[in-house]
Amino acid sequence: MNAIKLEMNNKQTNDIVCKSFCLKNIWILFIIILPLSGIIIGFIFRNDCPLEKYIPLWEIINGFITIIFLLLIFITKQFFHEIQYRNWSIFIIDQLKILLIFFLFLWFICGNIWVYKYYRIVKYDKQILLSNKKTIENFYCNKIVYLYAFCYLSRKMVVTYVTGNKNKLVEVQAILADALPNLRSQDLDLPEYQGEPEQITKGKAILAAQRINGPILVEDTSLHFNALHGLPGPYIKWFLDKLGHDGLNKLLAAYDDKTAYAQCVFAFCAGPSHQPITFTGRCPGRIVPARGPNTFGWDPIFQPDNEQGQAGEKTFAEMDKTIKNQISHRSRSLQLVKDYFDKHPEYVS
């Protein structure tokens, strides 16, 4: 009886080991096939992407370096896992891996530049373009070549949110956590445009995309007093700086109408050669004497309306951040941004 139990236990153990081994090998095979396919595609179609001749080259070199990196990892785990083997050999391999990671990072940036700047103009039908050599050079790339590079890079695409304001960054990350998990921030010194909020945001987006040389997200926030026909609007930053909370209230002292609306316009630009897309969110409310912590701009003097369109009870500054993020002008604009990225998963890793 004990012998039978022992045999059954051994069989179960062998089955588990076999399944684990099979799954491991399937996974290893998959992560090797991906860069290997890039080498094959890039080599076969190396002269079939006149739009950007470096795309096939990028696929070939990226494939080779990635496979070398994976082999170094495999060698380390298979032959240098014992303590007695952890000598100068493993040190050299570790240094090589660091160099390869650094190279792959730089090569990844190059790939983004070469692929995404042609995202909206690339054409795949060579026959239609054959009549004009210049047209082929300006628009044509083999579909397999381009889409392989596009899909490979899209797994890691990062959108840069242009801001130096940590409070804004925390709020935006909280709202877009699911839609853009790889959202990063960078502070840029952009000129202060004048005009309507959407025009201002588009201007900032175009310039930011040129400087970042990649996908960016910018915003312009404004506060509009209905009694003043929309002023201060996009110039609220300077009004607040010069007048303070009390001064902004005094602007409406002669008016019975204290209603206002907070507006946020986000603009997404996929790159230097793209036109920005805007997303506008508004939150109606009214201007009140300052209440709550003075930590976030004009939040203490803006009291948003409730769901019934009537005067609310708390200013933005008095609200819990979670509740504010559900009703604010920024959250309404960002919901439109989120909907857009849900329909365009190429920007989400």
N, C-alpha and C positions, 0 to 999 in steps of 0.2 A: 504493500500500500504506500509506504514511504517512497519507494522507488518510482511509483506512478506519479505521485505528487511532485517529486523532484523533476521528473521528466516533463510534466506539464508546466512547471515554473520555468524550466529552461526554455521550453518552446515559446512561452509568453514573452520571456526576456529577449529571445532571438527575434521574435516578431516586432517588438518595440524597437530594438536596435536596427532591424532591417528598414522599418518605416522611417526612422529618424535619419538613417543613412541615405535613403532614397530622396527624402524631402530636401536634405542638405545638398545632395548632388544636383537635384532639379534647380534649386536656388542658385547654386554656383554656375550651372549651365546657363541659366537665364541672364545673370549679370555679366557673363562673358559674351553671350550672343549679342547683346545690345551694342557694345562697342565694336565687336567683330563685324556686325552688319554695317556699321558706319564705315569701316575700312573698305568693305566690299563695294558698297554703294558709291563712296567717294572715288574709288579707283575706276570702277566701270564707267561712271559718268563724269570723270575728271575734266572733260572738255565740253560739257553740256550745260554750263551755267554761265553764259556770257554776262548776265546781269551783275553777278559778283563771283569772279573766278576763285575767290578764296574760300567759298563755302565748301566745295568738294575737298579742298586741301585741309580745311578745318576738321572735317569728318574723319579723314585718314589719320591725321596726327593725333586728334583726340582719342580715336580708337586705339592706336598703338600705345600711347602713354597710359591710358586707362587700363589696358590689359597688363602692361608691365607692372603697374601699381597693384593690381589684383594678384598677380603672381608673387610679388614681394610679400604681400599679406599672407598668402597661402604658404609660402616657404617658411615664414616666421612661425606660423602656427604648427606646421608639420615637423620641422626639423630643429627649431630653437625654443621649444616649450620647456625643455628640461633645464634646470638651473646651471648644470655644468657647461651648457652650450652658450650661456649668456656672456659672451666675451666680445672682442673687437668686431667679430663678424656681424653680430646683431646690431651693434652700434652703427656700423656702416650702412646696413640695410635701413635702419631707422632714419638716418640722415638722408638717404636716397628717397625714402617715402616723403619726408618733409619737402624736399626739393620738387618732387613730382606733384605734390598737393599744391604748392605755390605756383608751379607752371600751369596746372589744370585750372586754377583760379583765374590766372591772367588770360589763358586761352578761352575760358568761359566768357570773359568780358569781350574778347575779340569776336567770338561767335555771335554774341548778342548784337554787337555793332553791325556786323556783316549781314545778319539775318533780319533783324527787326526794322532796319531803316528802309527795307523794301517790302514790308509786310502788306501794304495796301496797293502796291503797284505791280507786283510780280504777276506775270502771265505764263501759263503752262502750255498753251496751244501754239506749237512752233509753226505749223502749216499756215496759220492765219498771218503770222508775222514775217513769213519768208520773203515777201515782196519788198521788204525794206530792211536792209542790213542794220541800219542805225536803230530801227525799232526793236530788232531782236536784241541788240546789245543793251538797250535801255530797259527792256521789260522781261525778256525770256530767261527762265531757269527751269531745268528739268523738274517735273513735279515730285518725283521720288526723292531727289537730292534736297530740294527745298523743304519739303514737309518732314523729312527725317530730321534735319537740323532744327526746324521749327519746333517739332514735338519734343525732341531731346532737350532743347534749351528751355522749353516752356515748363518742364518739370521743376525748374529752379528759378523761374522768373521772379524778380523782386521789384516791387513798385516803391518808389521813393516819395514819401510825404514831406513836402518842403515846409519846414517850420523850425523855429528855434524856441518855441513856447512849449515847455514841458507839460503844462496843464492841458493844452490842446492835444498834444500827442497822446496823453493818457486817455482822454475822452474819446478820441478817434479810434485808438486801438481797442478800447472796450466795445465800441459799436461794430467795428469791422473785423473782430477777432476771427470769426468763422469764414468770412468772405476773402480776407487777405491776411493769412497767417504770417506771411513773410514781409509784411509792411515794415519798412525802415524809415528813419527820418534823417534829414540833413538840413542844416541851416544855410540859406543862401541870401546874400545881400542883393535883393531885387529892387529895382526902381519903383517908386510909388506912382502908379498911373492915376490919371484922373478920367472921370467919365461915369457911365452907368456900371453897376456892380458886375454884370456879366462881361462887359467889355474889359473891365479891369482884370477880372479873373482869367479871361482868355489870354490877355497880354502877358500876364505873369506865367501862365502855363507854357506858352510858346518859348519864352526866354529860359525858363527852368529846364524844359526838355532839352534845349540846346546845350545848356551848361552841364546837366547830368548825363546827357547823351543816352537816355533811356526812358522808360515809362515813369511818369511823375504824377503826383496828385497835389494840387494847390487849392487854397480856399481864400475867399474874401468874405468877411463878416461885416454886417452893417446894422445900424439901428435907425429906424425911420419913425419920426413923429408925424402923425397924420395932420395935426394942426399946422405944422410947418411944411406941408406938402412933400414930406419925405426926407427932409433934413433932420439930423446931420448925415444920415445915410452912410456911404462908405467912408466918410470923413470923421466918423465917431471917435476914432483913436485920437485925433488932434483936438477935437472938442473936449474930450474927457481929460486930456493932458493939460489943457489950458483952463478949463472951467471946473473940473472935478464933478463929483456927484451932485453937490448943492447947486452948482452953476447950471447943470443940465436941467435940474428941476425948475430953476428960475426962468429958463427959456420958455417954459409953458405957463408961467405965473399969470399971464394976461389971458389965457385961454381956458375955457371950460373943458375942452376936449383934451384929455390926457392919454388918449389911446395911442398905441404905437405898435409896430411889429418888428421883431428881430428877424433878420434874413441872413442866410448862409448860402453862398454859391461855391460849390466845389467844381473843379475842372480837372479832368483826366486827359493827359496827352501821352500817347503810346511811344512817342519818340520825336526827334528833331524834324522829321519829314511828314509828320501827321498834324491834323487839325484837332484842337482840343474839343472835348465834349463837356458840356456844363450840366450841373444838377442843382436845382434851386429849391431850398426849403424855407418855409416861413413859419413863424410862431407869433400869433397875435397876443397882445397884452396891453399893459398901461404903465406909465411912468409914475413911480411913487418915491417918497423920501427913502433914502438908503437904509436898508435893513440887512443884517447878516454879515458874515465875514467878508472883508474887502480883499479877496485873494484872486479874483478873476474878472478884471475889467469892469464893465458896467452891470454885472450880475446883481449887485445890491439894489439897483433902482428899477429893474425890470421885473414886473409881476405878470407872469403869463396867465392867460384866460384858462378856465377849466374846460372840460369836454363839452359842456353845454354852451360855451361861448360867453360865459359870464366871468366877472372878475374872480381871479383865484385868491388864495389866502397867503401864499408864500412867494417871496422873490426867488429868482434863480439861486441867489447866494444862500438862502435859507433851506433850500431843498436838499434832500439826500441825492448824492451824485447819480445813483442808479435810477431814481425817478426822473431827475433832470434829463438824463440820457435817453429817456423814453419819449419825451415830449418836446425837447428843444429844437430850435431851428436847425442846429447842426445835425441832430439825429435824423430829422426829416430829410435833409439833403443827403446824409450818408446812407439812409435807407434806399434812396434812388441809386446811389453809387453801388451799394451792395447788390441790388437787383441787376445792375449792369454787369458786375463781375460774375454773378451767378450764371449769366448767359454767355460769358466769355471766359471760360475756365483756363484759357491759355496763359492768363496772368497769375494763376494760382498754383502754387507748388503742391 
